[in-house]
Amino acid sequence: MARIFITGSSDGLGKMAAGLLVEQGHKVVLHARSDARAKEASKAVSGAESVVIGDLSSIAQTKDVASQVNALGDFDAIIHNAGVGYREPKRITDDGLPHVFAINTLAPFILTAMIKKPKRLVYLSSGMHHGAGTDLSDLTWSKRSWNGSAAYAESKFHDVLLAFAVARLFPNIYSNALEPGWVPTKMGGAGAPDDLDQAHRTQVWLATSTDPAALVSGKYFFHQRRRDPNPAANDVRKQAQLLEACEKLAGVKLG
């Protein structure tokens, strides 16, 4: 059985994935942004091993989450599930960053850079990344008028860039991205049309399955099937540009 850490696992798809993994007999460490949410997560996924706490909109707290995870020992897989959605207003964090970018893009970069590398990394993207702007010159929206939907789509494009960059730079790791579908979670909204029961299964499959189809790297999935990503995600120069920008903002290097 595997040991898995899941970010943003106090509700939504993260909680669903954690519950399924525990049901399958795996060891799971949860993540919540506050003590109150940690108590909710522990209650909701009673078989989880433990919960680490930290607000991923904060660079300092994200680094502390990485330290907490490292203190717990080795993991077989990490699922980068935490995220905020496309309805977000422009909220600036204490670090001076749009909180959509801070949580959806920078936090998974920091955690990937700082946590001891597992055997598998899974990054949650979105179908909206297919139509995202791929120009990385204004990652923090300091030169443009805010558009929450576009900011979200771009952040999910960044997640695919990150997954593919890790796959290229660390060939001994299975690093992949996926879209769960537009499903009726708190983020997706009650009217979302896709199948909620399928939404969390691909990340569990990529994190634990011995199916040869899951033992790949640098790929993009939807409902356990390969799907073509935004073609720009394969651009090595864009991957390098994103890593360089995140390294500068976070003060940590991917290595």
Buried (B, 14 or more C-beta within 10 A) or exposed (E): EBBBBBBBBBBBBBBBBBBBBBEEEBBBBBBBBEEEBBEBBBEBBEBBBEBBBBBBBBBEBBBBBBEBBEEBEEBBBBBBBBBBBBEBEEBEBEBEBBBBBBBBBBBBBBBBBBBEBBBBBBBBBBBBBBEBBBEBEEBBBEEEEEBBBBBBBBBBBBBBBBBBBBBBBBEEBBBBBBBBBBBBBEBBEEEBEBEBEBBBBBBBBBBBBEEEEBEBBBBBBBBBEEBEBBEBBBBEEBBBBBBEBBBEBBEBEBE
